[in-house]
Amino acid sequence: MSKSSSPRTIKAPPQVGIVSLGCPKALVDSERILTSLRSEGYAISPSYDGADVVIVNTCGFLDSAKAESLDAIGEAMAENGRVIVTGCMGVEEDRIRAEHPGILAVTGPHQYEQVVAAVHDAVPPVHDPYVDLVPPQGIKLTPRHYAYLKISEGCNHTCSFCIIPSMRGKLKSRPVAAVLREAEKLAAAGVKELLVISQDTSAYGVDLKHAASPWRGRDYDARLYDLCDGLGELGLWVRLHYVYPYPAVDKIIPLMAEGKILPYLDIPFQHASPGILRAMRRPANQEKVLERIAAWRGICPEIAIRSTFIVGFPGETDADFEFLLQWLEEAQLDRVGCFRFEPVQGAAANALSGAIPDEVKEERWRRFMAAQRKISAKKLQARIGQTLDVLIDEETEDGARGRSYADAPEIDGAVHLQTSGHRKPGAVARAKITGADDYDLWARPV
């Protein structure tokens, strides 16, 4: 007869809350932090009350984003009191501590190990080696059916309005096999859409000298084409974000035409006037960009192009702005966002002459958005009668809301699906477009 033993005492796992601000790249950082903590036995708290410590992942790209970050830190301090700050604004530790002196720790962007170490100091881990606490794909903050896939950190550009390189450093690409293995795990976990992100997706692998690594019995080079070719083997929606219009992009358009990746490009053009682009330190030959867009549409007519622009940049004249509006009309982009220029502490653009008054920025922003609204409405009206695949994001009272290949989550439009059947998030419905407004489509299942 075996000797009896007393039951093993299991301590309650420490609880960690997180507030994630800023762009999808910051969201991926939050996911990595949570994955690491979860693997050590920490539980994730959905509220301030239940958390033993709260992490605030900040954004520091614009002054308004910094203000939002400081407000979020203040709220976490008021509601919980045990707060660790990380992310892009973490490089301004003195400012953060001046406003919130009780912060436990402050770390900069993508300093995962330092964040985890700070959590260890605040509340030591209680690990149970008999329980697998982390799914293979890690902890995700997005809905189960889509995920962001970060392929690199940092950026080699010196755009005058941006301080990202000073915060996140130079380009540092992940080995291509590591990216493909992560994508494979996400696919196995039920993810239907991968959103490829970085600071400069087109430059992927340059710092690695395009070194090859093996995946599924084949060597892939650390190049955008090889990466897209490999991701296309997984049978998922693959959507590219933050793509600069380098010649390397031309090579991936045939993959879109073949259906291996989505015919969708997110390209931050920022402006069109050559003078403003030079002041921004951006590629200035927009005529060639228009020629390239036309060539892409010749290879893949269904390609959807989204972009972002800045109006009211220092020195922007009425002629510069009119040039931008004319270029926008010629380009006929599918999805467009626009920002009023905002000085960012530490950015070279702050030293430029010719500051634009706020009322002029506002007037130009309104004119820009009105011009793009007409383009968007016309392009969506042309969709009526087409049949598209719709990836369902959520069920609604009238049916379901989802997206076509031309719509990225959070930033683009939606497809409203009229159906009496259940359409669970992550399902793909074949639907005929029956109506449109300026930004959204309506459809019925086929």
N, C-alpha and C positions, 0 to 999 in steps of 0.2 A: 504494500500500500504506500502510495507516495505521501510525502509530508505535506500537510496543508500550508498554505501561505496566505498572508493577509492581502486584500485587494490593493492593487497599485493606485496610488493617489495621483490624479491628473490635475495639475493646476490650470486654472482658466487662462487662456492665451491673452497676452497684452493686446490692447486695441489701438490701432493707428487710423486716424482720419486724414484725409487729404483734400486740399482745394487746389485744383489745377487750372491755371489761367493761361491765356495766350493761344499760340498757334498749334496745329496738329503735331509739330515736332516736339513741343513741350509736353503734349499729351503722351507721346511715346516715352519721353523721359519719365513721366509719372508712372506709366505702366511698368517700366523697368524697375523703378524703385519699389513699387508694390510687389512685383514678382519676386524680387530678392527678399523682401521682408516676409512675404507669405511663405517662402521656402524655409524660413527660419522659425516658423511657428506663430508669427503675428497674425491676428485677425484684422479685418478691415472694418472700421466703424463708419456707418452712414451718417452719423450725427456728431455734433460737438460733445453732447452729454456723455456718450458712451466711449469716447476716445481718451486714452491715457496720454497721448501726445498727438498734435496736429501738424502736418507738413503743409506749407503753402508754397506751391511751385509758381513763381512769379513771372511776369512779362515785363521787359524793360525797353521795348522797341520804340515806343512813343511816350511823351510826357503824360498823355492821358492814360496810357497803359500802366505807367509807373504809379499814377495816382490811384488807379483801380487796385493795383497790387498792395499799396500801402493801406487802402481801405480794407482789403481782404485780410491783411495781417492784423489790423486793428480789431476787426470783427472776431477773428479766431482768438485773439488775446482776451477780448471781453467775454466770449462765450466759453472758452476753455482754459486759457492762461498758460498752457505748456505748448509752445509753438517753435517749430524749426522752419527756417526760410531757405529756399533754394531757387534755382532758375536764373534767368537772365538779369534780373534786378539785383541778384545776390552780389554782383560786382560792386554795388554801392552799399557795402556793409555799414559804413559810418552813418549814412543817411537813414538807413533802416533802424539802426540802434538808437539814433538820436530821437526818432519819433516813437519807437517802441523798445525802451531799454530792457524790458524783461524777456526778450527773445532768448531761447536756449542756445541756438546756433544759427549761423548764416553760411551758406555755401553758394558757389557759382553754378553756371549752367553745366549740364552733363557731368556733374561730380557725384556719381551714384554712390561710390564707396564712402565718401565723406558724409552723405546724407544717412546712409545705413549706420555708420559709426555713431553719428549724432543721436539716432534713435536708440542704439544700444546704450549710450550714456544716459539717456532720459528714462528709458524703461527696458531693462535687460530682457532678452528673448527667453521664452520657455518652449523648448523644442521637444516634441514627441517623435522619436525616430520610427515608431511603429505605424505612423499615419502619413500617407502621401498628401501633402497639403497644397501642392501646386499642380494644376493641369499642364500638360506638355507645352501648350502654347503660351503659358504665362498668364498673368492677370491683365485683363483688358478693360478699359473704361468706355469703349465704344459698344454699340449693340453687337450681339453675337454674330450677325451676318456680314459685317464689314470690319476691316482693321487697317490701321496705318502701318506701312512698312518703311522704316527709315533706313536708307542705304548709305548715308554719309553724314558727317558732322562738319560744321565750319564752311568757310567760303574764301576763295582767293580773290574775289572782286573788291574794289574799293569805292563803291558807289557813294557819292558825297552825302546822300540823305540817310545813310544806313550805318549803324554801329555794330552790326552782327559780327563781323570778323574780329573786332576788338573784344567781344564778349565770348564768342564761341571758337575763335581761332581760325587757322587756315583749314583748307579742305582735308578731311580725313575719312577716306572711304572704307567701308567694310569689305572683307573678302567676298567675292561673288558667291562662293559655295555656302558661306554662312548666311547670306541673305536668302538664297534659294532654300536652304534647310529650314529657316524660320518660316518662309512662305508655305513650305510643305506641311509643317506642323499646324499652321493656321488653317490650311485647307482640310486637314484631317479632323480639326476641331469643329468644322461646319461653317467656316467663313466662306462667303460667296463672292466678296469683292475686296481686292487689295488696292489701297491708295498709296502709291509710291511717293515718298516725300524726302526732301533734303533741303539744303539751302540753294544748291545748284545741281539739279538732277542731270543735266547734260554733261557736266564735268566728271561724272562718276568714274572712278578708276584712274584718273590722271595721276594722282599722287602715288598710286600703286604701280605705276608704269604698266597698267593693264595686265597685271600678273594673273595667270590662269590658275584655277583650282577645280578639283573634280566634284561632280554631282551626278548621281544616277549613271555612273559609268562613262561619263564624258567630261572632258575639260572645257570649262567656260572661261573666256577672258573677262577681266573686270572692265567691261565696256557696256555702255547703255544698250547696244544692240544685243549682245550676248545675254545680258540680264533679262531683257524683255523676251528674248527667244526662250529662255529657260522658264520664266514665269508663265509664258504661254502654254507650257506643257501641263499645267495644273488644272486647266479647264475652268478657271475663275475669271471674273471681270477684273482686269488689271488696268488701273487708271493712273496716268502720269501727271504729277504736279510739279510746279516750280522748274519748268523747262526753259532754258535759254535757247534762242533760235540759232544754235551753231549748226554747221554742216552735218555733224554727227546725227542730228535729228532727222535729216532727210532719209537716212538708212532705215529708220524704224517705221516709216509710213507704210511700206509694203507689208509689214507685220500686221498693221491695222487693217489694211485691205484684205488680208488673208483671214482675219478674224482671230488672230492669236492674242492680241491685246485690244482694248477698247479704242475706237477711233476718236480719241479725246486728248487734247493738249491744253495744259494750263501754262501760259507763257506770260510772265509779268513784263509787258512792254514798257509801262510807266509813262511814256509820252511818245510823240512822233516828230516834233520839231527838232531838226538837227542841232540848233543852238542850245536848246534846253537839255537834250540828251548828252551833249558834251559837258554841260554844267553838272549834270547828274553823274558823269563818268560812265555812261552807258553806251553800247553800240549805237552809232548815229546814222547809219545808212538805212533808213526806213523804206526807201524805194526798193531795195533788194529784198527787204522783209516782205513787202507786198508781192513781189515776184515769187518768193519762196512759198508764201501761203497759196498762191494760185497753183504752183506746181504740186503742192501737197493735195489740193482739192482735185487736181487732174488725176492723181494716182488713187486717191481715196475720197470720192465725192461726198461721202457721208460724214467726214471728219468734223467734229465740233471743237471750236477753239474758244477758250475763255482767257480773260486777261484782267489785269488791274492797271490803273492809271493814277497819276497825281496831277492835280490842277493847282494853280497858285504857287508854283515853285518860284523861288527868288529869280527875278529877271524875266519872268514869263510876260511877254507883251501880248497885246490884243492880236497881233499877227500870228504869234506862236500858237495862241489858243485856237484861232480860226484854222490854222494849219492842222492842228490836232483833230478838230471836228471834221475837216475834209478827209483826212486820213481814215478816221473812223468810218465814214460813209463808204470809202473805197474798200476797206478791209472786211466789212460785214461780219464782224465777230459774233459768235453765238451767245456768249455769256460775258458780261463785263461788270467789274466793280470799279469805283472811283473814290479816291481820298482827297480831301483838302490838305495841302502841304502843312505839316506841323513840325516846327523845329524840335530836334532831338538832342539832348545834352551830349556833347562830344562829337557830333556829326560835323563834317567839313562844310556842309551847305549853310551852316549858321553864319559863316564868315562872308557869304556872298552878298553882294549889294542888290538892291532892287526888291526889297521885301514887298509882298502884295498885301494890301489891306484885307481884313477878314471879310468885309462886305463884298469885295470883288471876288475872293475865293468862293464865297457862297453862291454868287450869281453865276460864275463859271461852272461850278459843280452842278447847279440846277440845269443849266443849258446842256451840259455834257450828258447828264442822266436822261434828259428829255429826248436828246438825239438818239441815244442808245435804246431807249424804250421803244421808239418807232421801229428800229432795226429788229429788235427782239420780237415785237408783236408780228411783224411781217414774216419773219422766219418761222415762228411758231404756227401762224395761220397756214403756211405751206405744208405743215405736218398733218393737217386734217385729212383723213382718209388713209394715212399710212398705218401699217401694222408694225408695232415695236415690242420688244421684250421689256417688261417692267419689273424691276426688283422691288419687292414690297418692303417698306420701312415700318408701317404700322397699320393696324385695322382702324377704321373710322365708323361712325354711325351710318354713313351712306355706302360704305364699301371698304376701300383701302387707299392709302397714299403711298406712292412709291416713286421710283426714278427710272428714267431711260438711260442709255449709255451716255447721253449728252449732259447728264446732271450729276454733279458730285454732291455728297451729303453736306448739309449745313450752309453751303455757299451758293448753290444753283437753285433752279426751279424744281417743281414736283409734277408728277403725273397722278391725277385723282382718278382712281379706278372705280367705276360704278359696277357693283357686283352684289348678288344676294348670297354668294358662297363665302366661306371662310378663306381669307387670304392671310396666312400667318407671315410675320416678318421673316425675311430670308427666302420666301418663295418667289419664283420667277413666273410671271403671268404674261402670256401672249395677248396683246390688246390692240384694238383698232382705235386710232385717235378720232374723237368726235367733236372736240371743241378746244379753244385756246383763248388765253388773254395775253397780257403783255409778257408774263413770265412763266405761267403754268399751262399744263395740258390736261384735258379730260378724255377719258377713254372707257371703252367697254371690252370685257374679255372676248376673245375670239374662240 
